[in-house]
Amino acid sequence: MKKKVNLKPILYIGPHLLLFFVFICLPTVYGIYASFTKWNLIGDPQWVGLENYKTLLFDQSSTFHFQFTNGLKNTLLYVVLMVPLLILIPLLISVALENKKVRFKSVFQGILYIPGLVSISAAALIWSLMFHSKLGIANNLFGLSISWASEQPFAWFLVIIVSLWGGIGGNMIIYRAAIAGISPDLYESAEIDGAGSFRKFLNITLPSIKFPLIYTLVMTTAGCFNVFAQPLMMTKGGPKQSTHVLMMYIRTLAFGHGESIAGMASAMAVLLGLIILVISGFQYYVMNKNAE
């Protein structure tokens, strides 16, 4: 007698697999193909092989090479600045909110989480007004005359503060849920042995939330590499393209003014994806190995 096939699992996951294939797999494969072509999004792609990659990586006289190296440098700077802050600050806040002496925990958690729900466009507009060189509260309150968006390091300060304001809440929720699942008996045993708050955090809290830490580190790093809206809305890539990140160059080449250079933009995107893949894999390997 033939075994009856259960179609229920396929009915449940089928729509999700279809969406994943149509909106993730197909664009990814076609984007990789487009990176080996010369294409303006209108005519047929013309196969050029590795020419786009050679130009981006080795042709120092090319504008595309400058855009790639400058964009990658600024993106890496953003990642180096933001990832530790987006991991450490939410973790410390989560630990602090677990203290029995802290009241109104849900209120504080809601206040910190709500900014992540606000549109980045609206948030950037509000923060830009607050740090406006003439109308902003920052300059008027402290008697300053700083042009925040057009001077360094103040331009990076704007990008970082907006990113922190909107990004702390998500990781904090993950850490709070993970810490809440730790058995109170572990902390009680540590207190009996004379362990202080720092020792309990180091020897109990951190080992118990190692997998949420790995997840947030990898996802936060990938998200920071794909930064786009904050530098675009707050500083428009300036001053002198010092906050012009790689995603901004990719978008300008593919969908900016004038004829599209989608093939070169696709090559930049593929290189960025490979960098994210390698770094995320290395992070996962190192943290998972240390956690064993």
QUINOR-V506141 format. One record per helix or strand. SS is the DSSP state (H for helix, E for strand). FROM is the first residue (numbers start at 0). TO is the last residue. Records with the same first field share a line. If there is no record, write none. Layout:
SS=FROM-TO ; FROM-TO
//
This chain:
H=7-33 ; 50-57 ; 62-96 ; 104-116 ; 119-129 ; 136-141 ; 147-149 ; 153-179 ; 183-191 ; 196-207 ; 209-224 ; 228-233 ; 245-254 ; 261-290
E=36-37 ; 45-46
//
